[in-house]
Amino acid sequence: MENNFGVTGFVLNNTYEWENVDRGIRRKILGYDKDIMLVHLEFKKGAIGYLHKHPHKQIGYIVSGSFEVTVDGEKKNLKAGDVYLALPNIEHGVLALEDSIIIDVFTPYREDFIKK
């Protein structure tokens, strides 16, 4: 069901289109309201989610593949089943070590991800 902030209830995989974010990275928003957002990201091997920070809390779940993940200056290699947490305004980024998938959860939602 559509509301002022997004979709609630059930979200079918084909509800939203893929969006090319950067070279080798695409994302699909799977559901959100003003307090939370779930995003599916696909990375090709070597694709970089450059270091950045934002005022949102973010949890990333590695669905498949592997990444070199940097959070607050610390680097770790994460694989399927691993998770990282970036608190508000903490610098973070990823490098795909192989073709990989992440599910990101943001709170509050990323208004900048929504096309007007």
C-alpha positions in Angstrom: 0.0 0.0 0.0 1.3 3.4 -0.9 1.5 6.1 1.8 3.1 9.6 2.1 6.5 8.0 2.7 6.6 4.8 0.6 5.2 1.4 0.5 3.9 -0.6 3.5 2.3 -4.0 3.7 3.7 -6.3 1.0 6.4 -5.4 -1.5 6.9 -7.7 -4.4 10.4 -7.9 -6.0 9.2 -6.2 -9.2 7.6 -3.3 -7.4 10.6 -1.1 -7.9 13.1 -0.9 -10.8 16.8 -1.4 -10.5 18.8 1.9 -10.4 22.4 2.1 -11.5 24.3 3.9 -8.7 27.9 3.8 -9.9 30.0 1.7 -12.2 29.3 -2.0 -11.3 26.7 -1.1 -8.6 22.9 -1.1 -8.8 20.3 -0.9 -6.1 16.6 -1.6 -5.6 14.6 -0.1 -2.7 12.4 -2.9 -1.4 10.3 -0.9 1.1 10.4 2.1 3.4 8.5 4.6 5.5 9.8 7.7 7.3 11.6 5.6 10.0 13.2 2.8 8.0 14.3 1.7 4.6 15.5 -1.7 3.1 17.7 -1.6 0.0 19.1 -4.5 -2.1 22.5 -3.7 -3.7 24.4 -5.7 -6.3 28.1 -5.1 -6.8 30.3 -6.5 -9.6 33.8 -7.6 -8.6 36.0 -4.5 -8.0 33.1 -2.1 -7.6 33.6 0.5 -4.9 31.1 2.0 -2.5 33.4 5.0 -1.8 34.0 6.2 1.8 31.2 8.4 2.8 29.1 9.3 5.9 25.5 10.4 6.5 23.2 11.1 9.4 21.4 7.7 9.2 22.1 4.5 11.1 23.0 1.7 8.6 23.2 -2.0 8.9 24.6 -4.0 6.0 24.0 -7.7 5.7 26.2 -9.6 3.2 23.9 -11.9 1.3 26.5 -13.4 -1.1 30.1 -12.8 -2.1 32.6 -10.9 -0.1 33.7 -7.3 0.6 36.5 -5.4 2.1 34.5 -3.2 4.4 35.8 0.0 6.1 34.0 1.4 9.2 35.5 4.3 11.1 39.0 3.6 9.7 38.9 -0.1 10.5 39.0 -2.6 7.6 37.7 -6.2 7.6 37.0 -8.7 4.9 33.3 -9.8 5.3 31.6 -12.7 3.5 28.0 -14.0 3.2 26.2 -14.0 6.5 28.4 -11.2 8.0 27.1 -7.8 9.1 28.5 -4.3 9.5 27.0 -1.4 11.4 27.7 2.3 10.6 26.3 4.7 13.1 25.4 8.2 12.1 28.2 10.4 10.7 30.7 7.5 10.8 32.7 7.2 7.6 32.3 3.8 5.9 32.6 2.1 2.5 33.0 -1.2 0.7 35.1 -2.8 -2.1 33.5 -5.9 -3.7 36.1 -8.7 -3.8 33.8 -10.7 -6.1 30.3 -10.3 -7.5 28.3 -9.7 -4.3 25.0 -8.7 -2.8 24.3 -6.5 0.3 21.0 -5.8 2.0 21.2 -2.4 3.7 18.8 -1.1 6.3 18.7 2.6 7.1 17.0 4.6 9.8 15.5 7.0 9.2 14.9 6.4 5.5 17.2 7.8 2.9 15.2 10.7 1.4 18.1 11.2 -1.1 17.4 7.7 -2.6 13.8 8.5 -3.5 13.2 10.0 -6.9 10.8 12.9 -6.9 
